[in-house]
């Protein structure tokens, strides 16, 4: 058997399992196919050959090995059901994918008289006023009422035509396509709040011709791009119409750019292929026909309006309950949201602003995925979906991962050739509980996907209505991430005498979901794109995730027996960068207890100043003794390793003492800023399970009245007993800092001594901090930057200058403080530093500064230019 190339594994070896069966291949090429034995097999074999565009199909050939996939399987099952009047469960088709097996099932079903009793045919209906919308159309109509003037559901296309174009013939062909398909002549009215379809009797859509040929070449191209972008983003009026537009741009005598835009409410991806195929056929035949009326296609049996009426009649009663019952069971307890880490807080109202990145899984990897899928009895879609949901689980830590996936919605033969909005969205749920191996996950997903295909007739809009999930303007219901493997029929779009080139669609800055990952099979492998919400993510973040996906796929095809939690995400280069980022970290970073390292500094330099607060200084020895006395009180109240202790104090020397005391007692401190609203303080106290809070009499009144012991600093006493070491370990908690809660309920992040100490030891080679450094405590101790400031100073033997609240709010006074205290290490967020830098330009500079360390926000280096120019 001669192959174009040998299939290879990711390691470059011949993939023997992916090689075709020589005997079967030779039989097919020599015409030695197993012939049908009766009328049932003959009918089935004919349907398969038609759908797969093969001259013949043997009764023992596997549907999926001769070019079939899940979308075509749905189409084949629909035709077999219509032809043989037996309802064929889709999962059964996947389990028995040969003509002989399907025929045996149908014979048995017919013998048992399991005739189809719920197949209501789609038939033409009178074109009276008040034709209802399909469920999918109704959803888009409601969205348009809420957000009029939005172009989020535009479907733009641009095609370059090189050669001699007959414009009049093209215009006639366009109008003929519109005449054939009522959906393209439909607008939408409303009566007493209920929408209905209006179908114009005849198309009236001239083809505007914009002549750019007189412009210079560069200007011509720029203007064409501008017009394409403007056309793609121009909104439609659903009530006035028309809902399809086209424009022809003449670039020169033999080059044109055709722009076609349709609203999603009358079209979908499959429809676009039909539109182009019919347009090409009509253009070709009209050029050679004696009269335009001779260049016609066969009339369509039904129209989209007939489908909309049928859908509402058929999807009722027992049929509806059977569909809904499946989805209620499949989505019971589904999580409200996929908690991807975002680069920015989720806005209260989704804006649909987005961007797109290209994605390519190269041919060797794509072939390996397909080969493994054949071994596991799964389609490429199921394999890629399993890998993608594994990635999402690893990124979120969630074991229950839900994504949406579009499906053509054309499982009736009557509608295969119609232009209209048939696409539906399936909700596919992955169960990653119990750390399954990848093979197990694929098995789970295959069962879920097959069941979903079998119950695909329930429109997503009805599903949301029935399940009634918690709704939010900030994100879509049930799922926020979409995955699609486009395997729609390839559209043959060739015009005689013209070279055609489809251009990337303009106006692609739309993201209907957080992420939309779309792939298609090509000679290069699996290629496509990922669209992402720019409100939430940076392009670099999404690009990094796609690299993780590629690495994960390479690992799973090599090791399908691995647990999904063990599959690699980082490439060798990324792993090396993560582990050895500084170039000097060959050994693991040292870990230690924060307070024990402080004691070592205090023993070596007891008289050195540790903390400066307003006009007073506190030495290392004094700070150690004060913290030790307070720690004994905490120990008496039951504080020990991993016990969380609240600290409700203003920024001061007492605050530093209290934090150190909690650690000395073995506990973990939880910042409770007295400036917080009382409701937030009560929430943090309850959520952290605090039994003790260190505070003052002035601040204690802001705490909950009951349920928490208050240790007032004014009553802490002066116990000078000898110190008793604690039982804490580096893995013990050091502190808990809560998120802002801007995107929901605040979450407490628990950090160990080991993690905090690694921060300091890992970065020490970069900065060389030491006893001569003076640090400023500028930030609230509820912000993690304070961890760096406080312990960076005290554990290196430096001096910590506590910045009073008033100084932190007035740049000029803060500058005076920095100069007066000769601060050498300044820690800032970029936004705070911009204000400070402007003050420096107008006044004196803190000449003692050795380092300015940024954190907390993205840093725009251009904003630092004036600072570098001066310093």
Buried (B, 14 or more C-beta within 10 A) or exposed (E): EEEEEEBBBBEEEEBEEBBEEEEBBEBBEEEEBBEBEEEBBBBBBBBBBEBBEBEBBBBEBBBBEBEBBBBBBBBBBBBBBBBBEBBBBBBBBBEBBBBBBBBBBBBEBBEEEEEEEEEEEBEEBEBEEEBBBBBBBBBBBEBBEEEEEBBBBBBBBBBBBBEEBBEEBBBBBBBBBBBBBBBBBBBBBEEEEEBBBBBBEEBEBEBEEBEBEEBEEEEBBEBBBEBBBEBBBBBBBBBEBBBBBBBBBBBEEBBBBBBBBBBBBBBBBBBBBBBBBBBBBBBBBBBEEEEBEEBBBEEBBBBBBBBBBBBBEBBEEEBBEEBBEBBEEBBEEBBEBBBBEBBEEBBEEBEBBBBBBEBBBEBBBBBBBBBBBBEBBBBBBBBBBBBBBBBBBBBBEBBBBBBBBBBBBBBBBBBBBBBBBBBBBBBBBBBBEEEBBBBBBBBBBBEBBBBBBBBBBBBBBBBBEEBEBEEBEBBBBBBBBBBBBEBBBEBEBEBEEBEBEEBEBBBBBBBBBBBBBBBBBEEEBBBBBBBBBBBBBBBEBBBBBBBBBBBBBBBBBBBBEBBBEEBBBBBEEBEEEEEEEEEEBEEEBBBBBBBBBBBEBBEEBBEBBBBBBEEEBBBBBBBBBBBBBBBBBBBEBEBBBBBBBBBBBBBBBBBBBBBBBBBBBBBBBBBBBBEBEEEBBBBBBEBBEBBBBBBBEEBBEBBBEEEBEBBBBEEBEEEEEEBEEBEBBBEBBBBBBBEEEEBEEBEBEBBBBBBBBBBBBBBBEEBEBEEEBBBBBBBBBBBBBBBBBBBBBBBBBBBBBBBBEEBBEEBBBBBBBBBEBEBBBBBBBBEBBBEBBEBBEEEEBBEBBBBBBBBBEEEEEEEBEBBEEEE
